[in-house]
Amino acid sequence: MLKFGMSKIHVIIPAAGSSSRMGQEIPKQFASFHGKTLIEWVDFIFSNVNAVDTISIGFNNSKKKYIENSNYSFSHKTKIYYSGGKSRSDTVLNTLNLIKKYALDNDWVLIHDAARVGITEIFINSFIKEVTKDKVGGIVAIPSVDTIKRLDKSKKITKTENRDELWLAQTPQLFKYKQLIEALEKYDGIPTDEAQAIESLGLKPMVYKGLITNFKITYPEDLINMNQIINKIIKGNK
């Protein structure tokens, strides 16, 4: 069994979003994807990672009807919480407080989006192996290949950024339990991801180069594209 040090690794999957941009009746985390829902796929992928000790999925109360009136299948490592808050960071913080009974200060917490299914067991293991060597922790990100423009309020270009210094953040993001709770509790405002909260403590997370297939399913066409990617992978393995 592949383990990294004595600290445990707890996965949190915030899944409380309304998914309004998908334009469908059911939230995207319950969209059908190769015989499962998206949230079941993400849970399945992480449950197969030996280094992962627990998985916590944070829904909001409005999602109870989807969970309780279904035959969704989650792993033996997984617990369902109705810990959804007004923002993603609220959901993560609420869930962190709920797992306090078995998570130690020095344990690692890995956050992953419910709508990123283009990730593999091998990649997760590599990410964990490298990031747990860092005192702060780190995130998955990919380098920007497009030229990035900074705009003013009237949508006029004010500056062309140096894209060599700019990376697009993804998940997983991995930090120590105590440090992550402190960062989210102290953050002034709403951080867009866990790394931003950690940065506000004056810390510098590392970056681990991600996969282009690990994009976040946000619009209907994203789900179509991901289905095509998976179909090619399945055909290539035959």
C-alpha positions in Angstrom: 0.0 0.0 0.0 1.4 3.4 -1.1 1.5 5.8 1.9 3.3 9.1 2.5 4.6 9.5 6.0 2.5 9.0 9.2 0.0 11.7 8.4 -3.4 10.7 7.0 -4.9 12.2 3.8 -8.5 13.3 3.9 -10.2 14.2 0.7 -13.0 16.9 0.7 -15.2 17.3 -2.4 -17.3 20.4 -2.2 -20.5 19.7 -4.1 -22.9 22.3 -3.0 -23.0 24.5 -6.1 -26.2 25.2 -8.1 -24.6 24.6 -11.5 -26.7 27.3 -13.1 -24.4 27.6 -16.1 -25.1 24.0 -17.2 -28.6 25.0 -18.1 -30.2 21.7 -16.9 -32.7 20.9 -14.2 -30.5 18.7 -12.1 -27.2 20.0 -10.6 -24.2 19.0 -12.8 -22.7 16.8 -10.0 -25.6 14.5 -10.7 -25.3 14.5 -14.5 -25.0 11.1 -16.0 -21.5 10.1 -17.1 -20.5 6.6 -18.3 -22.9 4.7 -16.1 -22.4 6.9 -13.0 -23.0 10.5 -12.0 -20.1 13.0 -12.0 -19.9 13.0 -8.2 -19.8 9.2 -8.2 -17.0 9.2 -10.7 -14.8 11.6 -8.7 -15.5 9.6 -5.6 -14.6 6.3 -7.4 -11.3 7.7 -8.7 -10.1 8.9 -5.3 -11.4 5.9 -3.4 -9.0 3.8 -5.5 -6.0 5.8 -4.3 -4.4 3.8 -1.5 -2.9 6.9 0.1 -6.4 8.4 0.7 -7.8 7.5 4.1 -11.2 9.3 4.0 -13.4 11.1 1.6 -16.0 13.7 2.6 -18.5 15.1 0.2 -20.1 18.4 1.1 -23.6 18.9 -0.3 -26.1 21.5 0.7 -29.6 20.6 2.2 -31.3 21.1 -1.2 -29.4 18.2 -2.6 -30.8 15.7 0.0 -33.7 14.8 -2.4 -31.2 13.6 -5.0 -29.2 11.5 -2.5 -32.0 10.1 -0.5 -34.2 9.2 -3.4 -31.5 7.5 -5.4 -29.3 4.4 -5.5 -26.1 6.3 -5.8 -23.0 4.3 -4.9 -20.1 5.7 -2.9 -17.0 4.0 -1.5 -16.5 2.6 2.0 -14.1 5.5 2.6 -16.8 8.1 1.9 -19.1 10.1 4.2 -21.8 12.4 3.0 -22.3 15.7 4.8 -24.9 18.4 4.2 -22.3 21.1 4.9 -22.9 23.5 2.0 -22.4 27.1 2.7 -22.9 30.4 0.7 -19.6 29.9 -1.1 -17.2 27.1 -1.9 -14.9 28.2 0.8 -17.7 28.1 3.4 -18.5 24.5 2.3 -14.9 23.4 2.7 -14.6 25.1 6.1 -17.9 23.6 7.3 -16.7 20.2 6.2 -13.3 20.6 7.8 -15.0 21.4 11.1 -17.2 18.2 10.8 -14.2 15.9 10.3 -12.4 17.4 13.3 -13.2 14.3 15.3 -10.8 12.1 13.3 -8.5 14.6 11.5 -5.3 15.6 13.2 -3.7 19.0 12.9 -0.8 17.6 10.9 -2.9 15.5 8.6 -3.2 16.5 4.9 -6.5 17.7 3.4 -6.9 17.3 -0.3 -9.7 19.4 -2.0 -11.0 18.4 -5.4 -13.9 19.8 -7.5 -16.9 17.6 -8.0 -16.9 18.5 -11.7 -13.3 17.4 -12.6 -13.4 13.8 -13.7 -10.5 14.0 -16.1 -7.9 12.9 -13.5 -6.3 9.6 -12.9 -5.2 7.4 -10.0 -1.6 7.5 -11.3 -1.6 11.3 -11.5 -3.1 11.7 -8.0 -0.4 9.4 -6.5 2.3 11.4 -8.2 0.8 14.7 -7.0 0.5 13.5 -3.4 4.0 12.1 -3.4 5.6 15.4 -4.5 3.4 17.9 -2.7 3.6 16.2 0.7 7.4 16.8 0.6 6.6 20.6 0.7 6.1 22.2 4.2 3.2 24.3 2.9 1.6 22.0 0.4 0.5 22.9 -3.1 -1.9 22.8 -6.0 -2.3 21.4 -9.5 -2.1 24.0 -12.2 -1.3 24.3 -15.9 0.8 26.9 -17.7 -1.0 29.5 -19.7 -0.6 28.9 -23.5 -2.7 32.0 -24.5 -1.7 35.6 -24.3 -3.5 37.2 -21.2 -4.8 40.7 -21.3 -5.7 42.8 -18.3 -8.8 44.9 -18.8 -10.3 48.0 -17.2 -14.0 48.3 -16.2 -14.9 49.4 -19.8 -13.2 46.3 -21.1 -10.3 48.1 -22.7 -6.9 46.5 -22.5 -4.6 48.1 -20.0 -1.7 45.6 -20.0 -0.5 42.4 -21.6 0.7 40.0 -18.9 3.8 37.9 -19.0 2.2 34.5 -19.6 5.4 32.7 -18.6 4.7 33.7 -15.0 1.0 32.8 -15.1 -0.5 29.4 -14.5 -4.2 28.3 -14.4 -5.1 26.8 -11.1 -7.0 23.5 -10.9 -7.6 21.0 -8.2 -6.5 18.9 -6.3 -5.1 21.3 -3.8 -3.4 19.8 -0.7 -2.6 21.5 2.6 -2.2 20.6 6.3 -5.5 20.4 8.2 -4.7 23.0 10.9 -3.2 25.5 8.5 -6.1 25.2 6.1 -8.8 25.8 8.8 -6.8 28.8 10.1 -6.4 30.2 6.6 -10.1 29.9 5.7 -11.3 31.3 9.1 -9.0 34.3 8.9 -9.4 35.2 5.2 -11.0 38.6 4.7 -13.6 38.0 2.0 -14.3 34.9 -0.2 -11.2 33.2 -1.6 -11.6 31.7 -5.0 -9.6 28.6 -4.0 -7.9 27.1 -1.0 -4.4 28.3 -2.1 -5.5 32.0 -2.0 -6.5 31.6 1.6 -3.2 29.9 2.4 -1.3 32.7 0.5 -3.0 35.2 2.8 -1.1 33.8 5.7 2.1 34.8 3.9 2.8 31.2 2.8 3.9 30.1 -0.7 2.2 26.9 -2.0 4.1 24.8 -4.6 2.6 24.1 -8.1 2.5 20.6 -9.6 1.9 20.6 -13.4 -1.6 19.3 -14.2 -3.4 17.5 -17.0 -5.2 19.3 -19.8 -8.0 16.7 -19.4 -8.5 17.9 -15.8 -10.8 20.8 -16.8 -13.8 21.7 -14.8 -17.1 20.8 -16.4 -19.0 24.1 -16.3 -21.1 24.2 -19.6 -23.0 21.5 -21.5 -20.3 21.3 -24.1 -17.7 20.5 -21.5 -19.6 17.3 -20.6 -19.8 16.4 -24.3 -16.0 17.0 -24.7 -15.2 14.9 -21.6 -17.4 12.1 -22.9 -15.4 12.1 -26.1 -12.1 12.0 -24.3 -13.2 9.1 -22.1 -14.5 7.2 -25.2 -11.1 7.6 -26.9 -9.3 6.3 -23.8 -11.6 3.3 -23.5 -11.1 2.5 -27.2 -7.3 2.9 -26.9 -7.2 0.4 -24.0 -9.0 -2.3 -26.0 
